[in-house]
Every structure is written in C-alpha cells, then in structure tokens.
Amino acid sequence: MLDFVTATSNLRAHAFGIEEKTRFKVKEMAGNIIPAIATTNAIIAGLIVMQAFHILAGKFKDCSTTYLVHGGRRAKLLVKEPLAPPNKSCYVCQNKNLTVKINTKTASLRFLVETVFSKALAMQEPSISQTNPAGSR
C-alpha cells in the first residue's frame, strides 16, 4: 500500500512540478493517516448499515443523524440526533416534480436557468431534462 501511495503521489508531484519524495519520507508524512482513514471509513460504513436495518425493518422513527466526535468534553464517541424534518420550501426535500411551460422559440436556456430556476425557485444547481409528449418528435 505504501509503495502505491508513494508511486502515485510522485507521479502527481512530477506532473505539477513538485519535488518528489522518497518512500521513507512518504511514510513519515503519512504516518497514521492510512489507518485513520480506514478506521473512520469502517465506523461510518457500520453506521450506514445500522440505518439501513432500520429502514428495511420499516422503523423509520428509529433512524437518526449520527456524528462521530473525537476528543473534547463529550463522554460519547458517537452522538445521535433525531432526523431533521424536510424543509417545506425545498423542492429537493419535498421530492416533487415541477412542470414549467415556456415558449422554446423565444426563451433561451440561460433565461430558464437564471430567471425561473435560480431566481424564482432559488435552485443552486438545477437538473434539466426534456420529455416529448406522446406522438411528437
């Protein structure tokens, strides 16, 4: 694993004109990063699986937001909070579809994005798709 990290980091360093490092220097710099990342990923994956069990069992009220908190004055490593309710003014949280009818001969895509999506609906990164009515091309 360390050889792979050294090789890939040196390739990237070479591509960007940065000084390359020896295997020993990479090991010194990385230290406990790789085990820490692996451990954190395993903890988070376990938490996700636990939430999946709640969902599969239909126990939606048992689902929670869980934070991994290390250090400080907290006695617990994992802190759970109830899920926040969906924001009623958020189209994504409400999982609603919206149909907008415009004159495609006079309106531009920029107008649609800037005026309708960004200003009127307060969307930051809208996703746009086109559907054709049955029988039309």
C-alpha positions as CSV (number, residue, x, y, z in Angstrom):
1,M,0.0,0.0,0.0
2,L,2.8,2.4,0.9
3,D,4.5,1.7,-2.4
4,F,1.3,2.5,-4.3
5,V,0.9,5.8,-2.4
6,T,4.5,6.7,-3.0
7,A,4.3,6.0,-6.7
8,T,1.0,7.8,-7.3
9,S,2.0,10.8,-5.2
10,N,5.3,11.1,-7.0
11,L,3.6,10.8,-10.4
12,R,1.3,13.7,-9.4
13,A,4.2,15.7,-8.0
14,H,6.1,15.2,-11.3
15,A,3.1,16.3,-13.3
16,F,2.8,19.5,-11.3
17,G,6.5,20.2,-11.0
18,I,6.6,19.5,-7.2
19,E,9.6,17.9,-5.5
20,E,9.2,14.1,-5.4
21,K,9.6,12.2,-2.1
22,T,11.3,9.0,-1.1
23,R,9.3,6.0,0.3
24,F,10.7,6.8,3.7
25,K,9.6,10.5,3.5
26,V,6.1,9.5,2.4
27,K,5.8,7.0,5.3
28,E,7.0,9.7,7.6
29,M,4.4,12.2,6.2
30,A,1.6,9.8,6.0
31,G,2.2,8.4,9.5
32,N,-1.2,7.2,10.8
33,I,-3.3,8.7,8.0
34,I,-4.0,5.4,6.2
35,P,-5.1,3.5,9.3
36,A,-7.1,6.5,10.5
37,I,-8.9,6.8,7.1
38,A,-9.6,3.0,7.1
39,T,-10.9,3.1,10.7
40,T,-13.1,6.1,10.1
41,N,-14.5,4.6,6.9
42,A,-15.3,1.3,8.7
43,I,-17.1,3.1,11.5
44,I,-19.2,5.2,9.1
45,A,-20.0,2.2,6.9
46,G,-21.2,0.4,10.1
47,L,-23.4,3.4,11.0
48,I,-24.9,3.4,7.5
49,V,-25.6,-0.4,7.7
50,M,-27.4,0.2,11.1
51,Q,-29.6,2.9,9.5
52,A,-30.3,0.5,6.6
53,F,-31.5,-2.1,9.1
54,H,-34.0,0.5,10.5
55,I,-35.2,1.3,7.0
56,L,-35.6,-2.3,5.9
57,A,-37.5,-3.1,9.1
58,G,-39.8,-0.2,8.5
59,K,-38.7,1.5,11.7
60,F,-38.3,5.0,10.2
61,K,-38.7,6.7,13.6
62,D,-35.5,4.9,14.8
63,C,-33.4,6.5,12.0
64,S,-31.1,9.2,13.2
65,T,-28.3,11.5,12.3
66,T,-25.1,10.3,14.0
67,Y,-21.9,12.3,14.5
68,L,-18.5,10.8,15.2
69,V,-17.0,13.1,17.7
70,H,-13.4,12.5,19.0
71,G,-12.0,14.4,21.9
72,G,-13.3,17.4,23.7
73,R,-15.6,17.1,26.8
74,R,-18.1,14.7,25.4
75,A,-18.3,11.3,27.1
76,K,-19.5,9.6,23.9
77,L,-17.7,8.9,20.7
78,L,-21.0,8.7,18.7
79,V,-23.6,11.3,19.2
80,K,-27.1,10.7,17.8
81,E,-29.8,13.3,17.0
82,P,-33.2,12.8,15.5
83,L,-33.6,13.4,11.8
84,A,-34.5,16.9,10.8
85,P,-37.9,17.2,9.1
86,P,-37.9,18.1,5.4
87,N,-37.7,21.8,4.7
88,K,-41.2,22.7,3.3
89,S,-39.7,25.4,0.9
90,C,-37.1,23.0,-0.5
91,Y,-38.1,21.2,-3.8
92,V,-35.4,18.5,-3.2
93,C,-36.6,17.8,0.3
94,Q,-40.2,17.5,-0.8
95,N,-39.2,15.2,-3.7
96,K,-41.7,17.0,-6.0
97,N,-41.7,17.4,-9.8
98,L,-42.3,20.7,-11.3
99,T,-43.6,21.3,-14.9
100,V,-42.6,24.6,-16.5
101,K,-44.1,25.5,-19.8
102,I,-42.1,28.1,-21.9
103,N,-42.0,29.2,-25.5
104,T,-38.9,27.4,-26.7
105,K,-38.8,29.6,-29.8
106,T,-38.2,32.8,-27.8
107,A,-36.9,31.7,-24.4
108,S,-33.2,30.7,-24.1
109,L,-31.8,28.1,-21.8
110,R,-30.0,30.9,-19.9
111,F,-33.4,32.6,-19.3
112,L,-34.8,29.4,-18.0
113,V,-31.9,28.8,-15.6
114,E,-31.3,32.3,-14.4
115,T,-34.9,33.6,-14.2
116,V,-37.0,30.6,-13.5
117,F,-34.8,28.1,-11.6
118,S,-32.3,30.4,-9.9
119,K,-34.4,33.4,-9.1
120,A,-38.0,32.2,-8.8
121,L,-37.3,28.8,-7.4
122,A,-34.0,29.5,-5.6
123,M,-32.3,26.5,-7.1
124,Q,-28.5,26.5,-7.0
125,E,-27.7,23.6,-9.4
126,P,-30.8,22.6,-11.3
127,S,-31.1,19.4,-13.2
128,I,-32.9,19.8,-16.5
129,S,-34.4,17.1,-18.6
130,Q,-36.6,17.1,-21.7
131,T,-39.6,14.9,-22.3
132,N,-41.5,14.7,-25.6
133,P,-45.3,14.4,-25.4
134,A,-46.7,11.1,-26.8
135,G,-46.6,11.1,-30.6
136,S,-44.4,14.2,-31.1
137,R,-40.8,14.4,-32.2
